[in-house]
């Protein structure tokens, strides 16, 4: 009878280190993508007083083996008769015409100023950002 014994602890520790490195690279690349989308969205958000373009928040969180990036705009104004009003939501979803400052603001990276200022670059840049994340993870595992 023959016996074969293999100590795989070295291999498993390498895989664990590679996985941690890949996770770190994925998080860094996701932050890069979030920063890029936020930059574009900020530059194509309508501008009246500048409040909307200033109040942007970005986060990247790990959740159950995945990463989630979030970008949020908030611009709360008080209005007589309406109370507190989320200007960011209204301009993103419902705004149909631009004021003079927005009309002359130009755009960024091929995106004009206007509504859907967050969803347009998110959809338009998604494949590029996912590709950059995948390339980074692949490089970390090689």
Phi and psi restraints in degrees (value plus and minus 20) as a CYANA .aco file:
   2 UNK   PHI    -128.0   -88.0
   2 UNK   PSI     134.8   174.8
   3 UNK   PHI    -144.4  -104.4
   3 UNK   PSI     119.4   159.4
   4 UNK   PHI    -145.1  -105.1
   4 UNK   PSI     106.6   146.6
   5 UNK   PHI    -149.1  -109.1
   5 UNK   PSI     115.9   155.9
   6 UNK   PHI    -157.0  -117.0
   6 UNK   PSI     104.3   144.3
   7 UNK   PHI    -108.3   -68.3
   7 UNK   PSI      84.6   124.6
   8 UNK   PHI    -112.6   -72.6
   8 UNK   PSI     -13.6    26.4
   9 UNK   PHI     -80.2   -40.2
   9 UNK   PSI     -57.5   -17.5
  10 UNK   PHI     -83.5   -43.5
  10 UNK   PSI     -63.9   -23.9
  11 UNK   PHI     -83.5   -43.5
  11 UNK   PSI     -65.4   -25.4
  12 UNK   PHI     -86.0   -46.0
  12 UNK   PSI     -56.2   -16.2
  13 UNK   PHI     -87.9   -47.9
  13 UNK   PSI     -55.1   -15.1
  14 UNK   PHI     -85.5   -45.5
  14 UNK   PSI     -63.5   -23.5
  15 UNK   PHI     -81.8   -41.8
  15 UNK   PSI     -60.7   -20.7
  16 UNK   PHI     -83.0   -43.0
  16 UNK   PSI     -64.2   -24.2
  17 UNK   PHI     -84.8   -44.8
  17 UNK   PSI     -60.4   -20.4
  18 UNK   PHI     -83.6   -43.6
  18 UNK   PSI     -61.1   -21.1
  19 UNK   PHI     -83.6   -43.6
  19 UNK   PSI     -61.1   -21.1
  20 UNK   PHI     -87.0   -47.0
  20 UNK   PSI     -59.5   -19.5
  21 UNK   PHI     -84.9   -44.9
  21 UNK   PSI     -63.0   -23.0
  22 UNK   PHI     -82.7   -42.7
  22 UNK   PSI     -61.3   -21.3
  23 UNK   PHI     -82.0   -42.0
  23 UNK   PSI     -63.8   -23.8
  24 UNK   PHI     -84.4   -44.4
  24 UNK   PSI     -63.7   -23.7
  25 UNK   PHI     -84.2   -44.2
  25 UNK   PSI     -62.3   -22.3
  26 UNK   PHI     -80.1   -40.1
  26 UNK   PSI     -62.4   -22.4
  27 UNK   PHI     -85.3   -45.3
  27 UNK   PSI     -62.6   -22.6
  28 UNK   PHI     -82.7   -42.7
  28 UNK   PSI     -64.0   -24.0
  29 UNK   PHI     -87.1   -47.1
  29 UNK   PSI     -56.4   -16.4
  30 UNK   PHI     -85.3   -45.3
  30 UNK   PSI     -62.3   -22.3
  31 UNK   PHI     -78.2   -38.2
  31 UNK   PSI     -63.2   -23.2
  32 UNK   PHI     -78.0   -38.0
  32 UNK   PSI     -64.4   -24.4
  33 UNK   PHI     -85.9   -45.9
  33 UNK   PSI     -62.7   -22.7
  34 UNK   PHI     -81.4   -41.4
  34 UNK   PSI     -64.5   -24.5
  35 UNK   PHI     -80.8   -40.8
  35 UNK   PSI     -60.8   -20.8
  36 UNK   PHI     -87.8   -47.8
  36 UNK   PSI     -65.1   -25.1
  37 UNK   PHI     -83.5   -43.5
  37 UNK   PSI     -61.4   -21.4
  38 UNK   PHI     -83.1   -43.1
  38 UNK   PSI     -60.0   -20.0
  39 UNK   PHI     -81.6   -41.6
  39 UNK   PSI     -68.3   -28.3
  40 UNK   PHI     -83.5   -43.5
  40 UNK   PSI     -68.2   -28.2
  41 UNK   PHI     -80.1   -40.1
  41 UNK   PSI     -60.6   -20.6
  42 UNK   PHI     -82.2   -42.2
  42 UNK   PSI     -61.4   -21.4
  43 UNK   PHI     -95.3   -55.3
  43 UNK   PSI     -36.0     4.0
  44 UNK   PHI    -132.3   -92.3
  44 UNK   PSI     -17.8    22.2
  45 UNK   PHI     -90.2   -50.2
  45 UNK   PSI     122.4   162.4
  46 UNK   PHI     -77.5   -37.5
  46 UNK   PSI     129.8   169.8
  47 UNK   PHI    -148.3  -108.3
  47 UNK   PSI     109.2   149.2
  48 UNK   PHI    -145.4  -105.4
  48 UNK   PSI     -79.3   -39.3
  49 UNK   PHI    -135.5   -95.5
  49 UNK   PSI     -30.8     9.2
  50 UNK   PHI      77.4   117.4
  50 UNK   PSI     -29.2    10.8
  51 UNK   PHI     -79.7   -39.7
  51 UNK   PSI     -65.8   -25.8
  52 UNK   PHI     -80.4   -40.4
  52 UNK   PSI     -64.5   -24.5
  53 UNK   PHI     -91.7   -51.7
  53 UNK   PSI     -38.6     1.4
  54 UNK   PHI    -109.8   -69.8
  54 UNK   PSI     -47.2    -7.2
  55 UNK   PHI    -121.6   -81.6
  55 UNK   PSI      55.3    95.3
  56 UNK   PHI    -141.3  -101.3
  56 UNK   PSI     119.3   159.3
  57 UNK   PHI    -145.8  -105.8
  57 UNK   PSI     122.2   162.2
  58 UNK   PHI    -149.2  -109.2
  58 UNK   PSI     118.5   158.5
  59 UNK   PHI    -163.8  -123.8
  59 UNK   PSI     133.7   173.7
  60 UNK   PHI    -152.6  -112.6
  60 UNK   PSI     106.3   146.3
  61 UNK   PHI    -150.4  -110.4
  61 UNK   PSI     121.7   161.7
  62 UNK   PHI    -106.8   -66.8
  62 UNK   PSI     112.7   152.7
  63 UNK   PHI    -159.1  -119.1
  63 UNK   PSI      96.0   136.0
  64 UNK   PHI      22.9    62.9
  64 UNK   PSI      36.3    76.3
  65 UNK   PHI      59.3    99.3
  65 UNK   PSI      -9.3    30.7
  66 UNK   PHI    -154.0  -114.0
  66 UNK   PSI     149.6   189.6
  67 UNK   PHI    -138.6   -98.6
  67 UNK   PSI     120.2   160.2
  68 UNK   PHI    -147.2  -107.2
  68 UNK   PSI     103.2   143.2
  69 UNK   PHI    -123.2   -83.2
  69 UNK   PSI     119.4   159.4
  70 UNK   PHI    -152.6  -112.6
  70 UNK   PSI     121.5   161.5
  71 UNK   PHI    -150.2  -110.2
  71 UNK   PSI     109.4   149.4
  72 UNK   PHI    -154.3  -114.3
  72 UNK   PSI     122.3   162.3
  73 UNK   PHI    -131.0   -91.0
  73 UNK   PSI     121.3   161.3
  74 UNK   PHI    -157.9  -117.9
  74 UNK   PSI     111.8   151.8
  75 UNK   PHI    -167.3  -127.3
  75 UNK   PSI      73.0   113.0
  76 UNK   PHI    -114.2   -74.2
  76 UNK   PSI     108.5   148.5
  77 UNK   PHI    -145.5  -105.5
  77 UNK   PSI     131.4   171.4
  78 UNK   PHI    -119.8   -79.8
  78 UNK   PSI     118.7   158.7
  79 UNK   PHI    -156.4  -116.4
  79 UNK   PSI     117.4   157.4
  80 UNK   PHI     -85.9   -45.9
  80 UNK   PSI     111.7   151.7
  81 UNK   PHI      69.9   109.9
  81 UNK   PSI     -45.0    -5.0
  82 UNK   PHI    -133.4   -93.4
  82 UNK   PSI     -33.6     6.4
  83 UNK   PHI      52.3    92.3
  83 UNK   PSI    -164.5  -124.5
  84 UNK   PHI     -97.7   -57.7
  84 UNK   PSI     115.5   155.5
  85 UNK   PHI    -151.3  -111.3
  85 UNK   PSI     107.4   147.4
  86 UNK   PHI    -105.1   -65.1
  86 UNK   PSI      73.3   113.3
  87 UNK   PHI     -81.2   -41.2
  87 UNK   PSI     -54.6   -14.6
  88 UNK   PHI     -82.3   -42.3
  88 UNK   PSI     -65.2   -25.2
  89 UNK   PHI     -85.0   -45.0
  89 UNK   PSI     -64.7   -24.7
  90 UNK   PHI     -82.9   -42.9
  90 UNK   PSI     -66.5   -26.5
  91 UNK   PHI     -86.5   -46.5
  91 UNK   PSI     -54.6   -14.6
  92 UNK   PHI     -89.2   -49.2
  92 UNK   PSI     -65.5   -25.5
  93 UNK   PHI    -113.1   -73.1
  93 UNK   PSI     -53.8   -13.8
  94 UNK   PHI    -143.5  -103.5
  94 UNK   PSI     -34.2     5.8
  95 UNK   PHI     -82.8   -42.8
  95 UNK   PSI     111.4   151.4
  96 UNK   PHI    -135.1   -95.1
  96 UNK   PSI     -41.0    -1.0
  97 UNK   PHI    -151.9  -111.9
  97 UNK   PSI     126.9   166.9
  98 UNK   PHI    -117.8   -77.8
  98 UNK   PSI     123.3   163.3
  99 UNK   PHI     -98.4   -58.4
  99 UNK   PSI     157.5   197.5
 100 UNK   PHI     -80.9   -40.9
 100 UNK   PSI     -61.1   -21.1
 101 UNK   PHI     -85.0   -45.0
 101 UNK   PSI     -63.0   -23.0
 102 UNK   PHI     -86.3   -46.3
 102 UNK   PSI     -61.0   -21.0
 103 UNK   PHI     -82.5   -42.5
 103 UNK   PSI     -53.4   -13.4
 104 UNK   PHI    -115.2   -75.2
 104 UNK   PSI     -18.3    21.7
 105 UNK   PHI     -97.4   -57.4
 105 UNK   PSI     -33.3     6.7
 106 UNK   PHI      57.9    97.9
 106 UNK   PSI    -162.0  -122.0
 107 UNK   PHI    -179.3  -139.3
 107 UNK   PSI    -174.1  -134.1
 108 UNK   PHI    -177.4  -137.4
 108 UNK   PSI     113.0   153.0
 109 UNK   PHI      35.0    75.0
 109 UNK   PSI      13.2    53.2
 110 UNK   PHI      68.8   108.8
 110 UNK   PSI     -18.5    21.5
 111 UNK   PHI    -124.7   -84.7
 111 UNK   PSI     107.2   147.2
 112 UNK   PHI    -100.2   -60.2
 112 UNK   PSI     138.3   178.3
 113 UNK   PHI     -84.2   -44.2
 113 UNK   PSI     118.8   158.8
 114 UNK   PHI     138.8   178.8
 114 UNK   PSI    -189.6  -149.6
 115 UNK   PHI     -86.5   -46.5
 115 UNK   PSI     148.7   188.7
 116 UNK   PHI      37.4    77.4
 116 UNK   PSI      13.9    53.9
 117 UNK   PHI     -85.9   -45.9
 117 UNK   PSI     -38.4     1.6
 118 UNK   PHI    -118.7   -78.7
 118 UNK   PSI     -64.1   -24.1
 119 UNK   PHI     -90.4   -50.4
 119 UNK   PSI     -52.7   -12.7
 120 UNK   PHI     -82.2   -42.2
 120 UNK   PSI     -72.3   -32.3
 121 UNK   PHI     -88.9   -48.9
 121 UNK   PSI     -50.0   -10.0
 122 UNK   PHI     -81.1   -41.1
 122 UNK   PSI     -68.1   -28.1
 123 UNK   PHI     -88.4   -48.4
 123 UNK   PSI     -61.5   -21.5
 124 UNK   PHI     -91.0   -51.0
 124 UNK   PSI     -49.4    -9.4
 125 UNK   PHI    -123.2   -83.2
 125 UNK   PSI     -24.4    15.6
 126 UNK   PHI     -74.3   -34.3
 126 UNK   PSI     -71.9   -31.9
 127 UNK   PHI     -82.6   -42.6
 127 UNK   PSI     -61.1   -21.1
 128 UNK   PHI     -82.5   -42.5
 128 UNK   PSI     -64.7   -24.7
 129 UNK   PHI     -88.1   -48.1
 129 UNK   PSI     -62.6   -22.6
 130 UNK   PHI     -81.7   -41.7
 130 UNK   PSI     -58.9   -18.9
 131 UNK   PHI     -82.6   -42.6
 131 UNK   PSI     -63.6   -23.6
 132 UNK   PHI     -84.2   -44.2
 132 UNK   PSI     -59.2   -19.2
 133 UNK   PHI     -84.0   -44.0
 133 UNK   PSI     -67.0   -27.0
 134 UNK   PHI     -82.1   -42.1
 134 UNK   PSI     -61.7   -21.7
 135 UNK   PHI     -83.0   -43.0
 135 UNK   PSI     -60.7   -20.7
 136 UNK   PHI     -84.8   -44.8
 136 UNK   PSI     -63.4   -23.4
 137 UNK   PHI     -85.2   -45.2
 137 UNK   PSI     -62.9   -22.9
 138 UNK   PHI     -79.9   -39.9
 138 UNK   PSI     -64.4   -24.4
 139 UNK   PHI     -82.8   -42.8
 139 UNK   PSI     -55.8   -15.8
 140 UNK   PHI     -90.3   -50.3
 140 UNK   PSI     -48.1    -8.1
 141 UNK   PHI    -109.1   -69.1
 141 UNK   PSI     -35.9     4.1
